[in-house]
Amino acid sequence: MKEYSIPPGARDLVGKECKKKKALQRTIEDFMKSWGYEEVMTPSIEFYKTFQTGFARLLEEEIFKFFNNHGRILTLRMDMTIPIARMVNTRFKNVEKPLRFMYAANVFRVQKEMALKQHELTDCGLELIGKGGKDGDLEVLTCALELLKRLGLQNFTMELGNIALFQSACDGSSLDRKEVKNLTKLVARKSLKELGEYVEGLDISKEAKSFFIELPLLCGGVDVVKYVKYLCFNQGMEDAIDEMEGLLGDLEDLGYLDLISIDFGKLPRMDYYTGLLFESYVKGVGGSILSGGRYDALLEKFGEAKPAIGFSIKLDDLMNLVPYEDEEESFTVIYGEGEIRVGIKELLELQRDGRSGVLEERAGTKGVEVVSNRGGKC
């Protein structure tokens, strides 16, 4: 017999795995709705041009591409933020802002075969459109923190950064696109030796060189913010630090400061971010389970300029972190040979009472027996 398999980077879910995933998704969706976020759905297939518009540098190696019958390039969505930005400027163009959207959707990214990662993942997230400044930042960040607590996660931290600090340093140093790209790679990889050699070769001020060389190390407790203030060499950088100090003050007042750490060397893969960045990590897990940030320049690419901020949480990663116990009781309706009609009638009665069950023919059975899957007759 010929065996059929699924491609590397794909997987099947069955039985309790499906129940657990759906239960987690419902918990997340109910939580987001309690904050006033309304569900939206976008198609899995988008025009390639949509993502090309949204990204300054499209991650070509991570995107699934194909052609339609008219020769236009299509893609499987690789994230939900860009489709929602597109949707806001088509379906909600003249609607009063702010808008609060939530979603649960599969996203698709090409992974290296040896990376042992999935090509198809489920993201749950929210987007706050049309609310700028610290109020929007605080609302979304608080929502993310409370969601992690609601899920019962232990030993998690929320790491904060601000991409505006790096962007302002690059703008103030008049770096070209290629130089910014090279710096981004070296800082993100924390390649200190290579970074130092590269920065020393740039035609920039001593203050700028000092900042870029130290950037990968500007992480740790909230006290690092005070130190970074002394490395700023233009107003944009100072504004980014002032924003962070204000946000930390609000988080302290709300009782979240013990969950917060700082990493100004955090430079996101998605290049549409413009301000606050945040990622959550759980002790013992390699990557982040939740990530988000502010992207005030993205919506303008699709039409009307609006401030925006959001986050997504990786549902598949949560499966291994959040305990789950199937509390739903189901029943087996056992009937004798030739008595399936009697069994069906009994099952229909169970269903009318809001319960579920399965039919089973068993030789030697007289009449009908209804057995709980937890054991015992009822």
Summary of the structure (lengths in Angstrom):
residues: 378
radius of gyration: 25.8
end to end distance: 43.7
largest distance: 91.4
contacts: 1125
relative contact order: 0.14
helix: 41%
strand: 22%
